[in-house]
Amino acid sequence: MPDVSLRAPLPTQDALRDARPLLWINPQRLRNAPATSLPVAFAQARARLERCAPLMAHVFPELQAAQGHVRSPLQPIPALQASLGASQGLWMLKRDDALPVAGSIKARGGFHEVLSLAEDLAAQAGLLGPDDDRLRLLSPEAQKLFARHTVVVGSTGNLGMSIGLIARGLGFRAIVHMSADAKEWKKTRLRDAGVEVIEHSGDYASAVQAGRRVAEGDPDSYFVDDEHSAALFYGYAVAAIELQQQLADAGRPVDATHPLFVYLPCGVGGAPGGITFGLTQLFGEHVHCFFAEPVAAPSMLVQLMRGEGAAPVSVYDYGLSNQTEADGLAVAQASPLVAPLMLPMLSGVFTVKDDTLFEDLCGLHRHEQIRVEPSAAAGVRGPLWLRDNEAGRRYLDEQGLAPHMDQATHVIWSTGGARVPESEYARWLTRCQGD
């Protein structure tokens, strides 16, 4: 077993090992502050999604109303905020649960990576020029080309949904390796769309490893690597530009006296990491991003707590089970691509029990008529950690934020839920009927 000593106070270590909720504040934030100009890869991802929008509207009729853009609403949730006794600032839900087609936070990154693959293959075959209409990707010649290639991914569910649906929509063969904790309805939906689903008895990591092995043995297979993919990461980051515009439209400034707090559910880290990266490029020190993880699966927390240059570490090394109803967050080891990038950007990580996930899932249902899956409720208590926890209050004081909390905007990022079957959602609601 590796050395799993932590660079953190003993009470934090004890809470972590005992699977008790905790808030960890990142001491590395802003020590090497990133620039606030868009890097080339970020701008390229945005441009790709823009130029492929007409193609997406053609492939997926549900995107026609948005002219092929994959966007989600930003919705105030005042009734839920009041029910939790929070009076400072404005709480808003970034509703990636309502993203069309894939219905989860994984849509932008997954779509971006497969669109990138399609463009590259078509260009190499002489079927697509830099300025050509991307509808050429649906030509008979392009479709014949794509049919010879397989897109492979390992997933607990939502990334597989995103990759599988866009790959099949563009004419690729698609294979999704899914872990034991993946929900049955997600497997069924993928199979109904013509995606091959291979089930594994192990966890997320074993599904990823199996998918990688298969793809490595086939020159016509392309593996979408959730742990290492820059294409996924920058596709997710584009959501920051979307949020920036929505905040401006809502009259919510982001500056020294109007801080922005964003609470993002985290599994392997690609989606929340990409969004945090994008927001930090746009807003610099005025955005404060926190990851939310299950108490049994805080993969990013255990990695970040070890500091810069640390070797990979797993939640299993701390005696944690990695078992949670938040299937999209059931990841034992964080992305080695994303974790180091988060050290100068992320404000902190808090953990949440499954019972709290269901309380907040039901709170969104009861007070806001919003239906989400358990993973999507992980960030709901983020503002309360800052208000009620000693470490949270100290963070606000040290950052000079305490006097400005009445003007703060709190964005709780949802992940999925709109496409959950009624029977599954009803089962979740029974978890809190006695409230």
C-alpha positions as CSV (number, residue, x, y, z in Angstrom):
1,M,0.0,0.0,0.0
2,P,1.4,3.5,-0.9
3,D,2.1,6.2,1.7
4,V,-1.2,7.9,2.1
5,S,-0.2,10.6,4.6
6,L,-2.1,13.8,4.0
7,R,-1.0,17.4,4.1
8,A,-4.1,18.4,6.1
9,P,-5.0,18.8,9.8
10,L,-5.7,15.6,11.7
11,P,-9.5,16.3,12.2
12,T,-9.8,16.5,8.4
13,Q,-8.0,13.2,8.0
14,D,-10.2,11.6,10.6
15,A,-13.4,12.8,8.9
16,L,-12.1,11.6,5.5
17,R,-11.3,8.1,6.7
18,D,-14.6,7.8,8.7
19,A,-16.6,8.9,5.6
20,R,-18.0,11.9,7.5
21,P,-18.9,15.1,5.6
22,L,-16.1,17.7,5.5
23,L,-14.9,20.9,3.8
24,W,-11.3,21.1,2.7
25,I,-9.9,24.5,1.6
26,N,-7.2,24.3,-1.0
27,P,-4.0,26.1,0.3
28,Q,-2.5,26.2,-3.3
29,R,-5.2,28.3,-4.9
30,L,-3.8,31.4,-6.8
31,R,-0.2,30.6,-5.8
32,N,0.5,30.3,-9.5
33,A,-2.5,32.2,-10.8
34,P,-3.5,31.3,-14.4
35,A,-3.9,34.0,-17.0
36,T,-7.3,35.4,-17.7
37,S,-7.0,35.2,-21.5
38,L,-8.4,32.2,-23.4
39,P,-5.8,29.6,-24.4
40,V,-5.8,28.5,-28.0
41,A,-7.3,25.0,-27.3
42,F,-10.2,26.6,-25.4
43,A,-10.9,29.0,-28.3
44,Q,-10.6,26.1,-30.8
45,A,-13.2,24.0,-28.8
46,R,-15.6,26.9,-28.8
47,A,-15.1,27.4,-32.6
48,R,-15.6,23.7,-33.3
49,L,-18.9,23.5,-31.4
50,E,-20.1,26.7,-33.2
51,R,-19.2,25.5,-36.7
52,C,-20.7,22.1,-36.1
53,A,-24.0,23.5,-34.7
54,P,-25.9,23.2,-38.0
55,L,-24.7,19.6,-38.3
56,M,-25.9,18.8,-34.7
57,A,-29.3,20.3,-35.5
58,H,-29.6,17.9,-38.4
59,V,-28.4,14.9,-36.5
60,F,-30.6,15.6,-33.4
61,P,-34.0,17.1,-34.1
62,E,-34.3,18.2,-30.5
63,L,-31.5,20.6,-31.1
64,Q,-33.2,22.4,-33.9
65,A,-34.9,25.0,-31.7
66,A,-31.4,26.0,-30.4
67,Q,-29.9,26.0,-33.9
68,G,-27.8,23.0,-32.9
69,H,-26.2,24.6,-29.8
70,V,-26.0,22.4,-26.7
71,R,-27.0,24.7,-23.8
72,S,-28.8,24.5,-20.5
73,P,-30.8,27.1,-18.6
74,L,-29.6,29.1,-15.6
75,Q,-32.5,29.2,-13.1
76,P,-32.9,31.0,-9.8
77,I,-34.0,28.6,-7.0
78,P,-35.4,31.0,-4.4
79,A,-37.8,28.5,-2.8
80,L,-35.1,25.9,-2.2
81,Q,-32.7,28.6,-0.9
82,A,-35.4,29.8,1.6
83,S,-36.2,26.3,2.7
84,L,-32.5,25.8,3.7
85,G,-32.5,29.1,5.6
86,A,-30.1,30.9,3.4
87,S,-30.7,34.6,3.0
88,Q,-27.4,36.0,1.6
89,G,-26.8,36.2,-2.1
90,L,-28.7,34.6,-5.0
91,W,-28.8,30.8,-5.5
92,M,-29.1,29.7,-9.1
93,L,-29.1,26.2,-10.6
94,K,-27.1,25.6,-13.8
95,R,-29.4,23.0,-15.3
96,D,-27.2,20.6,-17.1
97,D,-29.8,18.0,-16.1
98,A,-31.9,19.6,-18.9
99,L,-29.2,19.5,-21.6
100,P,-30.8,18.1,-24.8
101,V,-29.9,14.7,-26.3
102,A,-27.6,13.3,-23.6
103,G,-29.3,15.0,-20.6
104,S,-26.2,15.5,-18.5
105,I,-23.1,17.6,-17.9
106,K,-21.1,15.2,-20.1
107,A,-22.8,16.3,-23.3
108,R,-20.5,19.2,-24.3
109,G,-17.2,17.4,-23.8
110,G,-18.4,14.1,-25.3
111,F,-19.9,15.8,-28.3
112,H,-16.8,17.9,-28.8
113,E,-14.4,15.0,-28.8
114,V,-16.4,12.9,-31.3
115,L,-16.9,15.9,-33.6
116,S,-13.1,16.5,-33.4
117,L,-12.5,12.9,-34.4
118,A,-15.1,13.1,-37.3
119,E,-13.5,16.3,-38.6
120,D,-10.0,14.8,-38.5
121,L,-10.9,11.6,-40.2
122,A,-12.8,13.4,-43.0
123,A,-10.0,15.8,-43.5
124,Q,-7.4,13.1,-43.7
125,A,-9.5,11.3,-46.3
126,G,-9.9,14.5,-48.4
127,L,-13.6,14.8,-47.7
128,L,-13.5,18.0,-45.7
129,G,-11.7,21.3,-46.0
130,P,-11.1,23.8,-43.3
131,D,-13.9,26.1,-44.4
132,D,-16.4,23.4,-45.7
133,D,-19.9,23.1,-44.4
134,R,-19.8,20.4,-41.7
135,L,-22.9,18.9,-43.1
136,R,-20.4,17.2,-45.4
137,L,-19.8,14.8,-42.5
138,L,-23.2,13.3,-43.4
139,S,-22.3,12.7,-47.0
140,P,-22.4,9.0,-48.2
141,E,-18.6,9.1,-48.5
142,A,-18.1,10.3,-45.0
143,Q,-20.7,7.9,-43.6
144,K,-18.9,5.0,-45.4
145,L,-15.7,6.1,-43.8
146,F,-17.1,6.5,-40.3
147,A,-18.8,3.1,-40.5
148,R,-15.3,1.5,-40.6
149,H,-14.3,3.1,-37.3
150,T,-15.4,2.3,-33.7
151,V,-15.6,4.8,-30.9
152,V,-14.9,3.1,-27.5
153,V,-15.3,4.6,-24.0
154,G,-15.5,3.4,-20.4
155,S,-18.1,4.9,-18.2
156,T,-20.4,4.8,-15.2
157,G,-23.2,6.0,-17.4
158,N,-23.4,9.7,-18.4
159,L,-20.2,9.9,-20.5
160,G,-21.1,6.7,-22.2
161,M,-24.5,8.2,-23.0
162,S,-22.9,11.3,-24.5
163,I,-20.3,9.5,-26.5
164,G,-22.5,6.6,-27.6
165,L,-25.3,8.9,-28.9
166,I,-23.1,11.3,-30.8
167,A,-21.0,8.5,-32.3
168,R,-24.0,6.6,-33.5
169,G,-25.6,9.9,-34.8
170,L,-22.5,10.5,-37.0
171,G,-22.4,6.9,-38.3
172,F,-19.6,5.4,-36.2
173,R,-19.9,2.0,-34.5
174,A,-20.0,2.7,-30.7
175,I,-19.0,0.5,-27.8
176,V,-19.5,1.6,-24.1
177,H,-17.8,-0.4,-21.4
178,M,-19.9,0.2,-18.2
179,S,-19.1,-0.5,-14.6
180,A,-21.2,-2.5,-12.2
181,D,-22.7,0.6,-10.6
182,A,-24.0,2.0,-13.9
183,K,-27.8,2.2,-13.9
184,E,-29.8,-0.3,-15.9
185,W,-31.9,2.3,-17.7
186,K,-28.8,4.0,-19.0
187,K,-27.6,0.7,-20.5
188,T,-31.1,0.1,-22.1
189,R,-31.2,3.6,-23.6
190,L,-27.8,3.1,-25.2
191,R,-28.7,-0.3,-26.6
192,D,-31.9,1.1,-28.0
193,A,-29.8,3.7,-29.9
194,G,-27.7,1.0,-31.4
195,V,-24.7,1.3,-29.0
196,E,-23.0,-1.9,-27.9
197,V,-22.8,-2.0,-24.1
198,I,-20.3,-4.3,-22.4
199,E,-20.8,-4.7,-18.7
200,H,-18.1,-5.3,-16.1
201,S,-18.3,-6.6,-12.6
202,G,-15.7,-4.1,-11.3
203,D,-15.8,-0.3,-10.8
204,Y,-15.3,2.6,-13.1
205,A,-11.5,2.1,-13.4
206,S,-11.9,-1.5,-14.5
207,A,-14.4,-0.5,-17.2
208,V,-12.0,2.2,-18.5
209,Q,-9.1,-0.2,-18.5
210,A,-11.1,-2.8,-20.5
211,G,-12.2,-0.2,-23.1
212,R,-8.6,1.0,-23.4
213,R,-7.3,-2.5,-24.0
214,V,-9.9,-3.3,-26.7
215,A,-9.2,0.0,-28.6
216,E,-5.4,-0.5,-28.4
217,G,-5.8,-3.8,-30.2
218,D,-7.8,-2.3,-33.2
219,P,-6.2,0.3,-35.4
220,D,-9.7,1.4,-36.5
221,S,-10.9,2.0,-32.9
222,Y,-10.7,5.3,-31.1
223,F,-10.7,5.3,-27.3
224,V,-12.2,8.3,-25.5
225,D,-10.1,8.5,-22.4
226,D,-12.1,10.2,-19.6
227,E,-9.0,10.2,-17.4
228,H,-6.6,11.9,-19.9
229,S,-8.5,13.5,-22.7
230,A,-7.8,17.2,-23.5
231,A,-10.6,17.2,-26.1
232,L,-13.1,16.3,-23.4
233,F,-11.6,18.8,-21.0
234,Y,-11.8,21.8,-23.4
235,G,-15.3,20.8,-24.6
236,Y,-16.5,21.0,-21.0
237,A,-14.7,24.3,-20.5
238,V,-16.8,25.9,-23.2
239,A,-19.7,25.8,-20.7
240,A,-18.0,28.7,-18.8
241,I,-18.5,31.0,-21.8
242,E,-22.2,30.0,-21.8
243,L,-22.5,30.8,-18.0
244,Q,-20.7,34.1,-18.5
245,Q,-23.3,35.3,-21.0
246,Q,-26.2,34.0,-18.8
247,L,-24.9,35.9,-15.8
248,A,-24.6,39.0,-17.8
249,D,-28.2,38.6,-19.2
250,A,-29.4,38.1,-15.6
251,G,-27.7,41.3,-14.4
252,R,-25.3,39.4,-12.1
253,P,-21.9,41.1,-12.3
254,V,-18.7,39.2,-11.2
255,D,-16.1,41.3,-9.6
256,A,-14.4,42.0,-6.2
257,T,-17.6,43.1,-4.6
258,H,-19.9,40.7,-6.5
259,P,-18.2,37.3,-6.0
260,L,-19.2,34.2,-7.9
261,F,-19.3,30.8,-6.2
262,V,-19.7,27.7,-8.2
263,Y,-20.4,24.2,-6.8
264,L,-19.7,21.3,-9.1
265,P,-20.3,17.5,-8.5
266,C,-17.0,15.7,-9.2
267,G,-16.3,12.1,-10.3
268,V,-13.1,11.6,-12.2
269,G,-12.9,15.4,-12.6
270,G,-13.0,16.1,-16.3
271,A,-16.3,17.9,-16.5
272,P,-16.0,20.0,-13.3
273,G,-12.3,20.5,-13.9
274,G,-12.9,21.8,-17.4
275,I,-15.7,24.2,-16.2
276,T,-13.4,25.4,-13.4
277,F,-10.6,26.0,-15.8
278,G,-12.9,28.0,-18.2
279,L,-14.4,30.0,-15.4
280,T,-11.0,30.9,-14.0
281,Q,-9.8,32.0,-17.4
282,L,-12.8,34.3,-17.6
283,F,-13.2,35.6,-14.1
284,G,-9.8,35.1,-12.4
285,E,-9.8,35.5,-8.7
286,H,-13.4,36.6,-8.5
287,V,-14.8,33.1,-9.1
288,H,-14.6,30.5,-6.3
289,C,-15.1,26.9,-7.4
290,F,-15.8,24.0,-5.1
291,F,-16.1,20.4,-6.0
292,A,-18.7,18.2,-4.3
293,E,-17.9,14.5,-3.8
294,P,-19.6,11.5,-2.0
295,V,-18.1,10.7,1.4
296,A,-17.3,7.2,0.1
297,A,-15.7,8.3,-3.2
298,P,-13.8,11.6,-2.7
299,S,-11.2,10.8,-5.4
300,M,-10.3,14.4,-6.3
301,L,-10.1,15.4,-2.6
302,V,-7.6,12.6,-1.7
303,Q,-5.4,13.5,-4.6
304,L,-5.4,17.3,-4.1
305,M,-4.8,17.0,-0.4
306,R,-1.5,15.4,-1.1
307,G,-0.3,18.5,-2.9
308,E,1.7,19.3,-6.0
309,G,3.7,16.5,-7.6
310,A,2.0,13.7,-5.6
311,A,1.8,10.2,-7.0
312,P,-1.7,8.9,-7.9
313,V,-3.8,7.9,-4.9
314,S,-7.1,6.0,-4.6
315,V,-10.0,6.3,-2.1
316,Y,-9.4,2.6,-1.5
317,D,-6.1,3.5,0.1
318,Y,-8.1,5.2,2.8
319,G,-10.4,2.3,3.5
320,L,-13.3,3.9,1.6
321,S,-15.8,1.8,-0.3
322,N,-16.4,3.9,-3.5
323,Q,-20.0,2.8,-3.1
324,T,-22.6,5.6,-3.6
325,E,-26.0,6.1,-5.2
326,A,-24.4,9.0,-7.1
327,D,-23.3,6.6,-9.8
328,G,-21.7,9.3,-11.9
329,L,-19.4,10.2,-9.0
330,A,-18.4,6.6,-8.0
331,V,-14.8,7.0,-9.0
332,A,-11.9,5.8,-6.9
333,Q,-9.0,7.7,-8.5
334,A,-9.0,11.3,-10.0
335,S,-7.9,12.2,-13.5
336,P,-4.1,12.6,-13.6
337,L,-4.6,15.2,-16.3
338,V,-7.1,17.3,-14.3
339,A,-5.9,17.1,-10.7
340,P,-2.7,19.0,-11.2
341,L,-4.5,21.7,-13.1
342,M,-6.9,22.3,-10.3
343,L,-4.3,23.1,-7.6
344,P,-3.9,26.8,-8.5
345,M,-7.6,27.2,-9.4
346,L,-9.9,25.3,-7.1
347,S,-11.1,26.8,-3.8
348,G,-11.9,23.6,-2.1
349,V,-13.8,20.3,-1.9
350,F,-16.7,19.3,0.3
351,T,-18.1,15.8,0.8
352,V,-21.7,14.7,1.1
353,K,-23.6,11.6,2.4
354,D,-26.0,9.8,0.2
355,D,-28.9,10.6,2.6
356,T,-28.2,14.3,2.0
357,L,-28.2,13.8,-1.8
358,F,-31.7,12.4,-1.5
359,E,-32.8,15.2,0.8
360,D,-31.7,17.8,-1.7
361,L,-33.0,15.8,-4.7
362,C,-36.4,15.9,-3.0
363,G,-36.0,19.5,-2.0
364,L,-35.5,20.5,-5.7
365,H,-38.6,18.4,-6.5
366,R,-40.7,19.8,-3.7
367,H,-39.8,23.5,-3.8
368,E,-38.7,24.1,-7.4
369,Q,-40.4,21.3,-9.4
370,I,-37.0,20.2,-10.8
371,R,-36.1,16.6,-11.1
372,V,-32.5,15.6,-11.0
373,E,-30.5,12.4,-10.3
374,P,-28.6,11.9,-7.0
375,S,-25.3,13.1,-8.5
376,A,-26.9,16.3,-9.6
377,A,-27.8,17.2,-6.0
378,A,-24.3,17.0,-4.7
379,G,-23.5,20.7,-4.8
380,V,-26.7,22.0,-3.2
381,R,-25.2,22.5,0.3
382,G,-22.1,24.3,-0.9
383,P,-23.2,27.8,0.2
384,L,-24.1,26.4,3.6
385,W,-20.6,25.0,4.1
386,L,-19.2,28.6,3.6
387,R,-21.7,30.0,6.1
388,D,-21.8,27.4,8.8
389,N,-18.4,25.7,8.8
390,E,-15.4,27.2,10.5
391,A,-13.1,26.5,7.6
392,G,-15.7,28.1,5.2
393,R,-16.0,31.2,7.3
394,R,-12.2,31.5,7.6
395,Y,-12.0,31.3,3.8
396,L,-14.4,34.1,3.3
397,D,-12.6,36.3,5.8
398,E,-9.1,35.5,4.3
399,Q,-10.4,36.3,0.8
400,G,-12.0,39.5,1.9
401,L,-15.4,38.2,0.9
402,A,-17.5,38.3,4.1
403,P,-18.7,41.9,3.6
404,H,-19.9,41.2,0.1
405,M,-21.9,38.0,0.5
406,D,-25.2,39.8,0.1
407,Q,-24.1,40.6,-3.4
408,A,-22.8,37.1,-4.2
409,T,-24.1,34.7,-6.8
410,H,-24.1,31.0,-5.9
411,V,-24.3,28.7,-9.0
412,I,-25.1,25.1,-8.1
413,W,-24.2,23.0,-11.1
414,S,-26.6,20.1,-11.9
415,T,-25.4,17.1,-13.8
416,G,-28.3,14.9,-15.0
417,G,-31.9,13.8,-14.4
418,A,-34.3,14.9,-17.1
419,R,-34.2,11.6,-18.9
420,V,-34.5,9.4,-15.8
421,P,-37.4,6.9,-16.1
422,E,-40.4,7.6,-13.9
423,S,-40.1,4.4,-12.0
424,E,-36.5,5.2,-11.0
425,Y,-37.3,8.7,-10.0
426,A,-40.2,7.6,-7.9
427,R,-37.9,5.2,-6.1
428,W,-35.6,8.0,-5.3
429,L,-38.4,10.1,-3.9
430,T,-39.3,7.4,-1.5
431,R,-35.9,8.0,0.2
432,C,-37.2,11.3,1.7
433,Q,-41.0,10.9,2.0
434,G,-40.7,11.0,5.7
435,D,-39.2,14.6,5.7
